């Protein structure tokens, strides 16, 4: 490979490596969990935000930025669980569509 091609290739490779390192490691939990597991995760105190959709889909955004998806058994069940959780869940941002 000639040198001119190497001069163009090196910055491109460095950019790819940099972007890959910025993506962050996946969280310690699977991306999809059942309802009971989601409630356990919620009670851990590591959830930063909860998003509820009308379809009963729930997204838990963890403090490390990872997200976990589940389906609640009925509308607003996640908000009842946040209230039951008490102090560990006091700072969770709550959103609904």
C-alpha distance (Angstrom), angle and dihedral (degrees) to the residues before:
residue distance angle dihedral
X1 . . .
X2 3.76 . .
X3 3.79 122.8 .
X4 3.82 96.5 -110.4
X5 3.78 90.5 60.1
X6 3.80 90.9 48.0
X7 3.82 91.1 53.7
X8 3.81 89.5 57.1
X9 3.79 95.4 40.7
X10 3.82 98.3 51.3
X11 3.84 96.8 60.4
X12 3.81 90.7 45.0
X13 3.80 91.6 52.7
X14 3.80 91.9 46.7
X15 3.80 90.2 51.3
X16 3.80 91.9 51.2
X17 3.81 91.6 48.5
X18 3.80 91.7 48.0
X19 3.80 93.3 49.9
X20 3.80 91.5 47.4
X21 3.80 91.3 52.4
X22 3.83 90.9 51.2
X23 3.78 94.6 56.4
X24 3.81 90.7 81.3
X25 3.75 129.1 -138.6
X26 3.78 119.5 -73.0
X27 3.79 116.1 -99.2
X28 3.79 123.4 -101.3
X29 3.82 92.1 -101.4
X30 3.79 131.0 71.5
X31 3.80 117.2 -101.3
X32 3.84 92.4 -117.7
X33 3.81 123.3 39.7
X34 3.79 137.1 167.9
X35 3.80 120.6 -103.2
X36 3.81 96.0 -99.4
X37 3.80 91.9 52.1
X38 3.82 90.8 47.7
X39 3.82 89.9 54.6
X40 3.82 90.2 50.7
X41 3.81 90.0 50.3
X42 3.80 90.4 47.2
X43 3.81 90.6 53.8
X44 3.82 91.3 51.3
X45 3.80 90.8 81.3
X46 3.82 92.0 -126.0
X47 3.81 97.7 104.9
X48 3.79 116.1 106.7
X49 3.82 101.4 179.3
X50 3.81 139.2 11.0
X51 3.81 122.6 -156.8
X52 3.81 120.4 -168.1
X53 3.82 122.5 -165.0
X54 3.82 124.4 -159.7
X55 3.81 86.2 -116.0
X56 3.86 87.7 67.1
X57 3.81 90.5 -109.2
X58 3.79 111.4 144.3
X59 3.79 127.4 -161.6
X60 3.79 119.0 -163.7
X61 3.79 112.7 -162.6
X62 3.77 110.1 -156.5
X63 3.82 126.0 -145.8
X64 3.82 89.0 -106.6
X65 3.83 89.9 57.3
X66 3.79 96.5 -107.8
X67 3.79 118.2 130.6
X68 3.78 131.8 -138.7
X69 3.79 124.4 -163.1
X70 3.79 129.3 -153.7
X71 3.80 140.2 150.4
X72 3.79 119.9 -114.9
X73 3.82 119.2 -137.6
X74 3.83 93.0 -125.4
X75 3.79 137.3 0.3
X76 3.82 114.7 -71.2
X77 3.81 93.8 10.8
X78 3.81 88.7 125.5
X79 3.80 91.7 56.7
X80 3.80 91.1 51.0
X81 3.82 88.7 52.0
X82 3.81 91.2 50.2
X83 3.79 89.7 53.1
X84 3.83 92.1 48.2
X85 3.80 89.9 48.9
X86 3.80 92.2 64.0
X87 3.80 121.6 -179.5
X88 3.86 98.9 11.0
X89 3.83 88.5 57.5
X90 3.79 99.0 38.7
X91 3.85 95.3 106.4
X92 3.82 97.8 44.4
X93 3.79 113.3 127.4
X94 3.82 108.4 -131.4
X95 3.79 123.5 -153.6
X96 3.79 135.7 171.1
X97 3.77 134.0 -178.7
